[in-house]
Amino acid sequence: MAVRVQREDFDVGVEYRAVVGDDPGIGAAVSFVGLVRDVAGGDRVSAMTLEHYPGMTEKQLATIEAEAHRRWPLSRSVIIHRYGRLLPRDQIVLVITASQHRQAAFEACSFLMDWLKTQAPFWKLEETPDGARWVEAKAGDTAAAARWSTG
């Protein structure tokens, strides 16, 4: 398991090789890369600034990752989330899950992204032609995370 919150970009290929490694028991690896879009809510976005609380953010991401390992038989995983000012097409987040079987890898990756969108303490400020605005939580993200509720 690995969690990193960083300003610098990441190399998906390097991270994939680190997760899969030389483990012959891994039969599937699933990855998700989130990118900055140039449009949100019908408005042009020229940049997005992500803020977080150092220490608290990493702890919450580790808790979310540990929950995925509790629910699915994962061999390894990584979560990398960037912060700072990012431009359209910049990478924001990377999640990779590896398991013996594809279903566990797919479900765990989906779970991690759904929970990251709603449980990770990041704040996003979009720069638009009409000025900067904070990104509000979306009902669709909350509904997606709720499907993983155990109670």
Legacy VTK file of the C-alpha trace (Angstrom):
# vtk DataFile Version 3.0
C-alpha trace
ASCII
DATASET POLYDATA
POINTS 151 float
0.000 0.000 0.000
1.239 3.458 -0.813
-0.182 6.959 -0.554
1.494 10.139 -1.780
0.279 13.711 -1.894
2.631 15.783 -3.993
2.981 18.928 -6.059
5.021 17.298 -8.847
3.610 15.226 -11.697
3.833 11.425 -11.763
4.796 8.891 -14.429
2.023 6.310 -14.817
4.364 3.704 -16.306
6.867 3.989 -13.464
4.100 3.757 -10.864
2.482 0.777 -12.630
5.775 -1.131 -12.677
6.290 -0.359 -8.971
2.843 -1.739 -8.081
3.039 -4.876 -10.220
6.712 -5.463 -9.511
7.895 -9.025 -9.978
4.926 -10.645 -8.208
3.847 -13.616 -10.384
0.639 -13.918 -8.342
-0.768 -10.667 -9.712
-3.210 -11.460 -12.493
-4.747 -8.013 -12.933
-3.833 -4.390 -12.450
-6.382 -1.606 -12.921
-5.481 2.062 -13.083
-7.329 5.352 -13.146
-5.833 8.729 -14.013
-7.859 11.879 -13.358
-7.096 14.945 -15.486
-7.937 18.643 -15.247
-10.713 19.484 -17.711
-10.895 22.783 -19.591
-14.664 23.058 -19.086
-16.773 22.712 -15.928
-20.439 23.544 -15.589
-20.394 24.926 -19.130
-17.651 27.443 -18.292
-14.086 27.479 -19.577
-11.525 26.594 -16.920
-8.018 27.966 -17.415
-6.554 26.410 -14.246
-7.460 24.606 -11.030
-5.762 24.994 -7.679
-6.014 22.084 -5.257
-5.463 22.710 -1.564
-5.171 20.219 1.287
-4.154 19.893 4.919
-0.747 18.150 5.040
-0.750 15.212 7.396
-4.534 15.005 7.657
-4.933 14.388 3.926
-2.377 11.567 3.828
-3.949 9.968 6.898
-7.411 10.008 5.326
-6.119 8.593 2.037
-4.340 5.802 3.932
-7.588 5.016 5.776
-9.487 4.813 2.477
-6.780 2.618 0.951
-6.777 0.309 3.986
-10.551 -0.073 3.628
-10.097 -1.209 0.020
-7.550 -3.804 1.170
-9.985 -4.958 3.842
-12.806 -5.417 1.309
-10.876 -6.973 -1.598
-7.908 -9.358 -1.873
-5.448 -6.798 -3.209
-1.776 -7.578 -3.611
-0.753 -3.929 -3.848
-2.129 -0.473 -4.511
-1.067 3.123 -4.867
-2.858 6.448 -4.555
-1.099 9.589 -5.757
-2.924 12.907 -5.531
-1.457 16.215 -6.619
-1.978 19.657 -5.146
-1.139 23.177 -6.273
-2.042 25.033 -9.448
-2.739 22.707 -12.383
-3.638 23.433 -15.993
-6.106 21.655 -18.305
-4.847 18.170 -19.261
-2.537 18.007 -16.215
-2.782 14.788 -14.216
-4.468 15.185 -10.822
-4.817 11.709 -9.371
-3.578 8.173 -9.985
-5.036 5.020 -8.451
-3.650 1.575 -9.267
-4.931 -1.653 -7.738
-3.405 -5.091 -8.277
-4.897 -8.461 -7.390
-4.903 -12.082 -8.450
-8.229 -11.530 -10.218
-9.592 -8.714 -12.374
-12.931 -8.272 -10.589
-11.262 -7.400 -7.277
-8.864 -5.000 -9.017
-11.707 -3.274 -10.919
-14.006 -2.982 -7.914
-11.284 -1.751 -5.570
-10.117 0.893 -8.052
-13.686 2.126 -8.536
-14.294 2.154 -4.779
-11.102 4.131 -4.164
-11.999 6.821 -6.707
-15.596 7.087 -5.464
-14.448 7.490 -1.868
-11.600 9.856 -2.778
-14.087 12.180 -4.475
-16.204 12.405 -1.325
-13.946 11.571 1.639
-10.523 13.026 0.832
-9.910 16.516 2.239
-9.056 18.450 -0.919
-10.465 21.794 -1.950
-10.559 22.836 -5.608
-10.559 26.397 -6.898
-11.334 26.778 -10.609
-10.193 29.798 -12.610
-12.834 30.831 -15.162
-13.351 33.934 -17.357
-15.824 35.183 -14.706
-13.287 34.762 -11.890
-12.254 32.045 -9.460
-14.824 29.765 -7.817
-14.667 26.910 -5.322
-15.889 23.565 -6.638
-18.954 22.335 -4.779
-19.594 18.690 -3.922
-21.634 16.936 -6.604
-24.695 14.807 -5.858
-23.499 12.247 -8.411
-20.223 11.761 -6.530
-22.090 11.267 -3.258
-24.434 8.733 -4.895
-21.480 6.838 -6.393
-19.764 6.625 -2.998
-23.006 5.536 -1.322
-23.161 2.362 -3.410
-20.198 1.100 -1.389
-21.940 1.658 1.959
-21.943 -1.422 4.148
-24.745 -0.377 6.396
LINES 1 152
151 0 1 2 3 4 5 6 7 8 9 10 11 12 13 14 15 16 17 18 19 20 21 22 23 24 25 26 27 28 29 30 31 32 33 34 35 36 37 38 39 40 41 42 43 44 45 46 47 48 49 50 51 52 53 54 55 56 57 58 59 60 61 62 63 64 65 66 67 68 69 70 71 72 73 74 75 76 77 78 79 80 81 82 83 84 85 86 87 88 89 90 91 92 93 94 95 96 97 98 99 100 101 102 103 104 105 106 107 108 109 110 111 112 113 114 115 116 117 118 119 120 121 122 123 124 125 126 127 128 129 130 131 132 133 134 135 136 137 138 139 140 141 142 143 144 145 146 147 148 149 150
